[in-house]
Amino acid sequence: MKLCTLVSGSSGNSTYISDGTTSVLVDAGVPGKRIECELSAIGVEPGSIDAVLVTHEHIDHVAGVGVIARRYHIPVYANRSTMLAMTAAGILDRIMPEDLLVFENNTDFICGTLRVRPFSIPHDAADPVGYRFTSGGVSVAVSTDIGGITPCIRENTLGCRAVLLEANHDVVMLKNGPYPYPLKKRILGENGHLSNDNSALFACELAKSGTETIILGHLSKENNTPELALETVTKGLENGGLLQNCRVVLAPRYYHGEPVIC
């Protein structure tokens, strides 16, 4: 299994997942041309993508979905509420109806050679999900844009070989930063974004469950730094005596990351 973050952050998100036979994108939140460039940078032809799976309808996750889907005739997967929200926003204009595939949350479906489990997450969108992918007995997961760690998130990420996990903000930086109070309240809320400290706590749970690589994603440009996110989560693992079991890497904000191979 290969997991590679193409871009991650409030300005856009897209992640490449492949088992060598089936290749998918989780979200396409930057312009189509940018997606093409990032895929080319890791040696992947955009036309080889078998599906785009959408977590939720916020623009930093869907900005390039329509272009990529139309240009390469790639099917788009989402749950019904997210599909309706994207349709209302015009994201799915001129995509053939047969290329719009609706799934049920928390129910496995097959995409090529991948078994996919979309699982419910707490975020202020229509019906947001994370994803767990399994092939050949190996699982990886994508879990960002989460206000907190729920039993559903635990059920679907613990034991995965690699996990893309949100480390959105440092609480002190956010509280003392330039955002207006309502936005700060939203980010800190139960349907907002995961802090570095909470990411560190859950990283320990993941490491204990056998997760070997944690990729920290969706870092805020204004309320976090890559160094602080990495230090906080690494220190949490170190304090728990778990650092030797699990490596922590950063998802890039503006450029593709190195593929994590499981």
N, C-alpha and C positions, 0 to 999 in steps of 0.2 A: 504494500500500500504506500502511496506517495501523497503527502499533503504539503501544499505550498501556498502561502499567503501571497497573492499578487499585489494587493494594496489593502491597508487597514487603517481606520480612523474615521473621524467625523466628516472628512472630506470625501470618503469613498471606501467601499469594502468589496473584496472579491477573493475567493479562495478556490484553488484548484485541487481536486481529489481524483486519484486514479489508482486502479489496481493493475494497470498495464494492459487491460483489455477495454474497460469502460472508463471514460473520463468525464467528469462533470465540473461545473462551476457552482459554488454556493454564493449566490448573489452576483450582481454585476453593477456596482454602484458608481462607476466612472464611465465616461464616454466610451463608445464602442471601439474607437481607434486606440484608446489607451489600453483597453482589455487586449486587443490584438497585439500591441507592442509588448505588454507584460508576458503574454503567453509565448511570443516569439523569443523573448529573452531567456526563457527556460526550455527552449527547444520544442515547443508544442505548437502545432498548426491549429488555428482557431476552428477550422472546419472539422477537426477530429473530436471536438467536444460533443458529447452525446446528449447532454441536458443541462439546463440552468435551473437550479433549485433555489427558491426564494425564501428567505427567513421572514421578512415582513416588508411592508410597502414604503418605508421611509426612503427618501430620495437618495441617500448615501448608500443604499443597498440595491436600488433598482434603476438608476439613471441610464445604464447602458443595456438593460435587459432587452428592450424592444429592438434596438439596432442589431445586437448580436443574434437574437432569435430570428429576425427577418433575413439578415444577410446570409446566414449559414443554415437556415431552416432547422433550427435547434428547438426541440420542445421545451416548454417552460412548465415547471411543477410548482404548485402552491396549494395551500388549503383554500376553501371556498371564500372565506372572508378576505384573505389577502388578495386573491384573484379579483374579487369584486372591487376592492380598493384600487388596485392597479388599473383596472379597466376604467374606473371613474376618472382617474388621473390621466388617461390617455397613453399610459405606458405600453399597453398591448395593442395599440392601433395597428391594423393591417397584418396582424399575425393570424394565421389560419386557425379556426376553432379546434381542429384536430391536433394542433400543436400546443394546446392549453390543457394541461392534465391536472386534475384536482385530486388531492389525497385527503385522508382523515388523519388528524393529529394522533400521535401515540399508537399508530398502526403501521406495521412494516409494509413496504412495497418493494418490488424488484425493478431495478433500473439496469438493464444489461446484466453484468455479472456482479453488481453491487446489491446487497440488501440494505435498504435505507429505512431508518426509523426517524420520522420527524416528531420531535417531542416539544410539548408546550413549555414556554418560558415566560417569566414576568417582565413585560415591557409595555410601554404605552403605545401600542399599535393595535390594529384590528384583531389579529389572532397570531401573534408571533411564535416562531419555533426555532429550536436548534436542530441539528442533525447528527445522527450516528450512522456511520457507514461500516459495513462488514463484508469482508471477502477473504476466503481462504483461512478462516478462523481468526483473523486479525480485525480489530475495530479501531476506528478513529472518530473523533467527534469535533463539532464546531458549536461553541456555546458562548456567544457574545450578546451584547445589548440585553443584559439581565440585571434586574434590580436587586436580586438576591439569589441565594442557592436554595432551591426547592427540592422536595423529595423526588419529583419527576426528573430534575436535572441530575441528581445523584444517581438515580436508577439508570440513566442513559449515558452517563459519562464515566462513572467509576469502573475501573477495569479496562478502559480503552488504552491502547498502546500509546497514542498521542492525542492531545486535546488542545484545540485553539480556545483559550479562555480569556475573557475580558479582564483587563486591568485599566479601567477607564481614567480614574482620577485619584489624586491625593486629596484627602478630605480637607486638610488645612489649606492647601493651595486653592481648592474650590471655594471654601468659605471666605477666604481673604481676597479672592480674585475679582475680576471685573464683571462677571455675569450678574444680571439683575436677580433679585431675590426669588421671583417665581421660577426662573430657570434653575437656580441652585436647588430649590426645593424639589423640582421635578427630578433632577439628576440623583439627588440623595434619597428619593422616595423608593417605595417597594417595587415600582414599575419603571425605575430609572436605569442607572448604570452601576456596575460593580466597581468598588474602590480597590486600590492596591492592597489595603489591609485585608479586606474580605477575600480578595483573590488569593492572598497568601495563605489564609486559613483553609480555603478549599483546596489549594495546591497540596497541602499536607494530606488531606483526605485522598486526593488522586494518587499521590506517591505511595501511600500505604496500600492502595488497591492494585498497584502494579503498573500504573502509568509511567512510562519511561521518558516522555518528552512533553513539556507544557510550553505552548507558544502563547505569549502574552499579546493580546490584540485589542483593537479599538481604543488606543491610548488617546486621551484628549491633548490637543496642542496647547490649550490655554491652562489646563489644570493638572498637568502631569509632565514628566519628562521620561524618556526611555531609561535613563540611568536610575531614576528614583523607583520606577516600576520594577525594574530588574532587581535592584538592591532589596526592595521590600519583600518580594516574593522569594528570592534566594535566601534572605536572612530567615524568613519564616521556615523554610525547609531545613536550613542549617540548625536552627534552634530545636527543631523536632527530630534531629538526627537522621534526616531523610535525604539530604543533598546528594549523597552517594548513590541513591537509587533513581534519581530523576534529574534530568537536565532542564534548564529553563532558558528559552531563547525569546527574542523579540520579533513580533510581526512588524514589517516595515510600514511606515506611514505613506511614503511617496514612491516606493520602488519595490520590486519583487524580492521576496525572501529566498533563502536557500531551501530547497525541498527537504522535508523530513521524510525519511524512508523507513518504513516499519516492516 
